[in-house]
Structure formats: structure tokens, C-alpha cells
Amino acid sequence: MGTRNQLWSIAKTSAIGSAIGLTISDRYVTIVSTRGDSMHPTLTASDSAFRGDVLLAERGCLDKYKFSRGDVVIFKCPSDHKEDFVKRLIALPGEWIQIPTSREIIKIPAGHCWVEGDNAARSWDSRSFGPIPLGLIKGRVTHIIWPPSKMGRVERKCPEGRVSPF
């Protein structure tokens, strides 16, 4: 009878822990690993687990779309919602941005933003698919939590001279 009570206790504890973990992951923070070279050198990717950077992303910014230029964000790919991308937010709704490699200047529509990878040569981003809806953003990357040698905050930075509020 003692073994059955222990198993029941472990099962209850596991179920409660899973429910709390799922709630925290869904509502407050999430953990993602990087793939691809689009954010190099800021983030390092690898095909195998625990070789690339593992990131902590907060989700509180989603309540009222509290983003800033230079934030690194996680978002759903505009053409394949099963895939997540990690890119840097370059321009916000209503801002004007000069497209790199051209003289074209566009205004970011309401409810959209412009995202780019730090490694332009290896990034599929707004330069390819245009501004993305803010509703596709899943969170703002705040920290690198793996590997231990890179543990720390993710720096907010934005390219100079490409964005104008007018």
C-alpha cells in the first residue's frame, strides 16, 4: 500500500509541476534554441542540442506590443506558421526605413514591423518577405542561457541611419 501512495504522490506532484511549467511557458517566458546563421555573430546556431545558443524570451511585451527598435524577437514565419524565426526588430509601425542594397524607402504599415538578421548574407527576413504583422511575434529575447561561456543579456542594437519617424 505504501508504494501505491508514493506513486500517487509522485504523479500528483508531476501533474501540478507540469501545469505550472506550461502556464509559465505559455504566459511569461519561453526557451528556444537557435538554428541557422542569420543572427551570427550575436547568436550562434548548431544542428545538435546544447551546441548552439539557447535563449530565454519574455512574453510580457506581447500584452500591448511593447517593443523597441533593436530588440531581438521570436516570431512565426509569415509563410509557414509552424516555423519560428529569431531576428532583430529594425522598424516599428509608422516609421520609414531605407531598404538596404537599394534607395527605396518604405513606410511600415500600422500593426506591422520590419525585422532583419544580423548576418545579412545568410538571413531570410523582411528584405525578402516585407513587414510582418505584430501578431506573429511570440516574444522578446532577453538572455542567452546556454552555453555558460555566453550567458548574459542580449544586447539591443539598431543599424544607424536607416530608420526615420517621418
C-alpha positions in Angstrom: 0.0 0.0 0.0 2.9 2.4 0.7 4.3 2.1 -2.8 0.9 2.9 -4.3 0.7 6.1 -2.1 4.2 7.1 -3.2 3.4 6.6 -6.9 0.2 8.6 -6.5 2.1 11.4 -4.7 4.7 11.5 -7.5 2.0 11.5 -10.1 0.2 14.4 -8.5 3.4 16.4 -8.0 4.4 15.8 -11.6 1.0 16.9 -12.9 1.0 20.0 -10.8 4.6 20.8 -11.8 3.7 20.3 -15.5 0.7 22.5 -15.3 2.7 25.3 -13.6 5.5 24.9 -16.1 3.1 25.0 -19.1 1.4 28.1 -17.7 4.8 29.9 -17.2 6.0 28.9 -20.6 2.8 29.9 -22.3 2.2 33.2 -20.5 5.5 34.6 -19.2 8.7 33.2 -20.7 9.8 30.6 -23.2 13.0 28.9 -24.1 14.2 28.5 -27.7 17.3 27.2 -29.4 18.9 28.9 -32.4 19.1 27.4 -35.9 20.8 28.9 -38.9 23.4 31.6 -39.2 21.1 34.6 -39.8 21.9 36.2 -36.4 25.6 35.5 -36.3 27.7 36.9 -34.6 25.1 37.8 -31.9 23.8 34.3 -31.7 25.5 31.0 -32.6 23.5 28.2 -34.1 24.0 24.4 -34.4 22.1 21.4 -35.6 22.7 19.5 -32.4 21.2 20.3 -29.0 23.4 22.2 -26.5 26.0 23.2 -29.1 24.2 26.4 -30.3 22.8 29.2 -28.2 19.7 28.6 -26.0 17.7 31.7 -25.5 15.2 33.0 -22.8 12.4 35.1 -24.3 9.9 37.1 -22.3 6.3 37.3 -23.4 5.1 40.2 -21.3 5.9 42.5 -24.2 3.0 41.0 -26.1 0.3 42.5 -23.9 0.4 45.9 -25.6 3.2 45.2 -28.2 5.9 46.9 -26.0 8.8 46.6 -28.4 11.7 48.8 -29.2 14.0 49.2 -32.2 16.9 46.8 -31.8 15.1 44.1 -29.8 15.7 40.5 -30.8 12.3 38.9 -31.3 10.9 35.4 -31.9 8.1 35.3 -34.5 6.2 32.9 -36.6 7.4 32.7 -40.2 4.9 34.7 -42.4 4.7 31.9 -45.0 4.9 28.9 -42.7 3.3 29.4 -39.2 4.8 26.1 -37.9 8.3 27.6 -38.1 9.8 30.2 -35.7 12.4 32.8 -36.6 14.7 34.8 -34.4 15.6 38.3 -35.9 16.3 41.8 -34.8 13.4 44.4 -34.9 14.6 47.3 -37.1 11.5 49.5 -37.6 8.1 49.9 -35.9 4.7 50.8 -37.3 4.6 54.3 -38.9 8.4 54.5 -39.3 10.2 54.9 -42.6 13.0 52.6 -43.5 15.5 52.6 -46.3 15.8 49.1 -47.8 19.5 48.0 -47.8 21.0 47.5 -51.2 18.6 49.9 -52.8 17.5 53.5 -52.5 13.9 52.5 -51.8 12.3 54.0 -48.7 9.1 52.5 -47.4 6.7 53.3 -44.6 5.9 50.4 -42.2 2.1 50.0 -42.1 0.1 50.1 -38.9 0.3 46.8 -37.0 3.5 45.7 -38.7 7.2 45.8 -38.1 10.5 45.3 -40.1 12.9 42.5 -38.9 16.3 41.6 -40.2 19.0 39.1 -39.2 22.4 40.4 -38.1 24.1 38.4 -40.8 22.5 39.9 -43.9 24.2 37.5 -46.3 22.6 34.5 -44.6 19.2 35.8 -43.5 15.7 35.4 -44.9 13.9 38.3 -43.3 11.8 41.4 -44.1 14.1 42.2 -47.0 12.6 39.1 -48.6 9.0 39.0 -47.3 8.4 42.6 -46.3 7.0 43.9 -43.0 5.5 41.3 -40.7 2.3 41.6 -38.6 3.0 42.3 -34.9 0.6 39.5 -34.1 3.2 36.9 -35.4 5.7 37.9 -32.6 5.9 35.3 -29.8 8.3 37.1 -27.5 11.4 39.3 -27.0 14.8 37.5 -26.5 16.3 38.8 -23.3 19.1 36.4 -22.4 21.4 33.7 -23.7 21.2 30.9 -21.1 23.4 28.3 -22.8 26.4 27.8 -23.3 27.7 29.0 -20.0 30.5 31.0 -21.7 28.0 33.2 -23.5 25.4 33.5 -20.6 24.0 37.0 -20.3 21.7 39.7 -21.7 21.1 40.0 -25.4 22.2 43.5 -26.5 19.7 45.8 -28.1 21.2 47.5 -31.2 20.0 49.0 -34.4 21.6 50.0 -37.7 22.4 53.7 -37.9 20.7 56.0 -40.4 18.2 53.6 -41.9 15.1 54.4 -39.9 13.2 57.7 -39.7 10.0 58.5 -37.8 9.0 60.8 -40.8 
